[in-house]
């Protein structure tokens, strides 16, 4: 097979390059900056298809469940190839209601989780505080999702970068792709003036995918800004991921507590704002009052790539040889194993996984047709 050209060096782009190398296929990854420093770096690392399930997202949930089932083997194989521990944590997620109104909303959420067959356990506020003694005494109710896990997304990226240090993979850092042209085959136009003809291209550029997609296969993706922060914790803090209605709290193995995240349709404005930090701290403090004593460590912002229906774009487009693996919105890290598996399978001449079929990139066009037969 000819070389595959991959636009974007985040978890998807690096993951596909790694999988292709395992299959003996050469690839080049292009990243406008340092690989692994975009949305994948800014993420929280929650692998929580049960806790994050939203109404009318059945297809998303099936995709997430397939990915969750793949995470152990994905992690084991990547750790074997890279020597990096991904720090998987299987403690689970606590869904927490901060007051009576939120308790009623949580009960409604749990009812449709019952209909969807989502495994969880209702627990009382007292039981929640037994599990996490630092929770606010005002907590009204809670539920435990035991099958949710978390990963260090930055360890994941380190592992992928290490695994991509491979004779079949070329990683071109600080090498921006300005456009993908498809008038006469596929051409990558680089910011340094270079043009590269390619038979197969995978667009994994996250929130920037729309600007790079050619006119015959537009990727309807917008950036959704998320502000986050981390706090340095004392020796005793929470063990579970805690998800409230206005914020989530994720304990990390390096002694920090990550708090996220805002959701803002403001374009590519990367500023961390006073209002954003205040809202995060306020919401987190209602769940865990101890945070008011924790030193602030870092603040940052990232851009979630959200498609028109908030689902990813996976597989070959209307243009022969052009594949997408982008648009994962808030599920990028969680859905990485299944997305990488499915798109890589297509690149190797096989079929996408069944759970990825609803997320073909051609689904948005009124006149969209399947890609030309290979």
N, C-alpha and C positions, 0 to 999 in steps of 0.2 A: 504494500500500500504506500502511496505517496505521503509525504510529510503533511501533518496537520498543523495549521496555524491557529493559535488560540489568543484571542484579544481579551486581556484581563487576567491579572495574576492574583486573584483572591482564592477563596476556598474552592470555587467551582473550576476555575481555570487551571490551578495547580493540581487539583484532584484528577481532572481529566488527563492532564499530561502524565501524571504518575501512573494511572491505569493504562494508558496507551503504551507507556514504556514497558510495563509488565507484559503486555501483549506483543512486544517487539516492534512497536511503531514509533517512528521519529516525530517529534513535535517541536515547535517554537512558541514560546509564551511571550507576549508583548505587554508591558505594563508602563503606564505613563509616569509612575513614580517607583517606589520600592514595592516589590510584590508582597502581598499580605498586609498592607497598611491601609486598606480602604474600609468598606463596610464590615468585612470579616473581622478586622482588628477591633472595630468599635463595638462589636456585638457583646452580648452577655454570656453566651454559651449555654443557654437553657435548651434542653432536648425534651420538650414538654408538650407533645401533641394532645395529651388529655387535659392538662391545665389550660392550654391556650385555645381549645376548641371553641369555635364561634358558630351560632346558628347558621344553617344553610351552607355549611362548608364541608359537606359529606365527602366530596372528592378530595379536598385538601386533607381531611382527616385520614382517609384511606392511604393517601400518599405518605403522610406523616407516620402512620403505623408501620407501613412497609419500611420506611427509612429507619424507624426505631429498632425494628427487628434486625436490620443490617449493621447497627452501630457497633456491636461487640466485635464482629469479624472485621469490619472496616478499621476499627481502632487497633485490633491485634495485628493486622497485616501492616498497617502504617507504622506502628511502633517497631515491628520487626525490621522494616526497611529503613527506618530513620534513627532508631535508638532513642526516640523521645517519648516519654510518658505523657499521655494525653490527659491524665488526672481525671478519669471518669468518676463521678460521684453518683451513687444510686440511692441516696437518702429519700428522694421524692420531693414533691411540692405540697406546701400547705396553701390552700385557698382560704383567705381570711376576710371576714366582714368586720369593719371597724365600728359599726353602730347598727341600730335596729333597721334603718332603711336599707343599708347594705346587706343585712342578714336576709331581708325579704328578697332582695335582688339575687343573692347567692342561692336561695332556695329555688327561685325560678330557673336559674342556670343549671342547678343540679337536676331539676325535673327533666329538662330536655337532654341532659347528659344521660339520664336513665333511658330515655327513648333511643339514644344513639348507642347504648350498650357500653358506655365508658366506665371502666373500673375506678372506683373511688370509695372512700369511707367517710360518712358523715361523722363528725366528732363535735363534742360540746366545746364551749369556750374554755371551760376548766381543763378538759383533756388537752386542748391545744396548748394551754399554758404549762401543762405537765410536760409536753413534748418540747416546748420552747419557753422556759421560765421568763425570758426577757420580754415576751409579748405584753402589750398593754393590758392592764386589768379591765379596760373598757371593751375589749374584743367581744363581739356578740355571738359569733358562730364561726365554724370552720369546716373544712373537708380536707382529706389527705388523698393525694394522687400518688400511690406508691410506685408506679412503674415509670414515672418521669425521672429523668437523670439530668446531669449537667456535665459539661466538659470545659476545660480551659481552652477557649477559642484561640488564645495566643499561643498556647502549647501546640494546638492543632496546626496552626499556620507554620510554626517553627518546624514541626514534623514534616509537613508537606514540602517546605523549602529544602529541608535536608534530603527528603526522598527524591526531589527533582534534581539533585546534584548527580546527574546520571548521563551517561554517554549519549543516550538517545534524546535528551531534552536540552534545548537551548533556551535560557531565560534571558530576555533582553529588558533590563531595568532602565527606567528613564527613557523609554522609547515609545512615545505616544503614537497611536494610530489615529490619524485625523479623519479618515473615511474608509468605508468599504464600498467599492464600486462593483457593479455586476453587469455592465453593459456588454462586455465581451469576455465572459468568464469572470472569475473573482480576482480583484486586485486590492491590496492593502496599500493605502497612501500614508506614509509615515511623516511625522512632523519634521524630520530631518531632510525631507525631499525625496527619500527613497520610495520606490514603488515595487511591490512584491506580488507576483502572479501566484495564485494558489488554487489548487483543486478543491481543497476542503478547508473551511474556516469555521471556527466556533466562537461566537460572540458571548463573552462572559463578563461584560463591562458594568454590570450592576446598574446603578441609577443613571449612568452615562450611555446606556445601550441605545436609547432612542436616537440620540444625536449621531451615533455611528452606523445605525442600520440603514441599508440602501432603500430607495423609494419603493422597490418591488416587494419589500418584506419589512415594513415598518414595525418596530417594537414599541407598542404603546405603554411606555414606562415613564413614571415620574419619580422624582426624589421626595421621600418623606423624611424630614429631619427628625432625629432623635437625640436629645441631650441626656447625658448620663454623668454620674459622678461615683467616686469611690472614697471610702472612709477607712482609716486605719483602726483596727479593732484591738481591744485588750485580749487577754488569753481566753476569756469565756465570751462567746457570742452565739448566734444562732447556728444550727446545723442544717436545717432544711432551707430550700428556696421558699420564700414567702411571697405570695402573690396577692396583693390587694386590688381594689378597684381603681386606684389612682397611681400605684407604683408597685414595683417588685423589688425584692431584696435578695441578693445572691451572695452567700459566703464563699470566699475563695481560699484556696490552700496557702496563699502567700500572706494571710493575715489581714486581708482587706475585705470590705463589704461593698459590693457594687449595688448602686441604686439606679433604676431606670424606669421608664424612659418617657420623655415627652414625645408627642406625635404632631408634627407641624408641617403644613403644606406651604413652605416659604421658599421653594426653589433651593438653589445651592448656596444658602447662607450658612456658613460653618461656625458662626459665632456662638459661643456659650454665653447665655444671657443671665443677668441677675434674677429675672423673673422665672426662667427655667429652673435654675438651681433652687430658688425659694420653693417653687411648687413641688419639686422632688423631695426636698428635705421635709417640707410640711407633711406631705402624704406619708413619707416613711416614718416620720416621728409619731404619727397617729397609730402606727402599728407597733413600732419599736422605740419607745421613748429614750432608751439608752443611747440612741445615735447622737443626741444633742451633746453628749460628752466625748464623742469620737472625733479625732482630728480629721479634717478634710485632706484627702491625699491628692486626688486628681479630678479634673472635669474634662469632658470631651463631647464632641458631637459627631454623628455619622449620618449617612443617607441610605435609608432603606429603599430598595428598588421596587416600586409598587406598580403592577400592571392594572389594566382597566378593571379586572375582576379580582384583583389581589392574588391571583394564582400565578405560578411560574410559567415560563415559556421554555419548553423542553423538546428538543429534537430538530428535525430538518424543516426548513421554511419552504415557502413557495419557490425559492431560488435553489436550484440544484447545487449541492455541495456546501450550502450555508446553513449552519446549525446554530441554535440558541440554547443557552443554559443560563438563564437570567430571570429577573423579575420575582424573586422569592419573598419579597416584602419582609415580614418579621420572622420568617422561618428558614432563612438561608443555612445556618449552621445545622439545624435539626434535619433539614431535607438534603443535606449534602451527599450522604451515601447513596440514596436512591437516585438522585439527579445525576450524579457522576456515573453510576452504573448504567442508567438508561441511555444517556447521550453517548457514552463510550460504546455501548452495544450497537447503536445505530451507526456510529462511525466505523465500526468493524464489520459492517454489513449485516448485522442481525436486526432484531426487533426491539423496540422499546419495552420496558416493563409495563405490565397491564395497568398499574396504578398511575402511570405517567400519560396514558392515552388521552385523558380529558384536557391535558395541558399542552397540546400541540400548538406551535406558534401560529398556525394558519387559522385558528379559531376566531380571530377578531375581524377578519376581512369578509365583507358581504359576498365578494366573489372569490374568496380564497379557495384554491384548489390544492390537492395533495401535491407534494413535490414530484418532479419528474422521476420516473422509474430509473433506478441506478443501472 
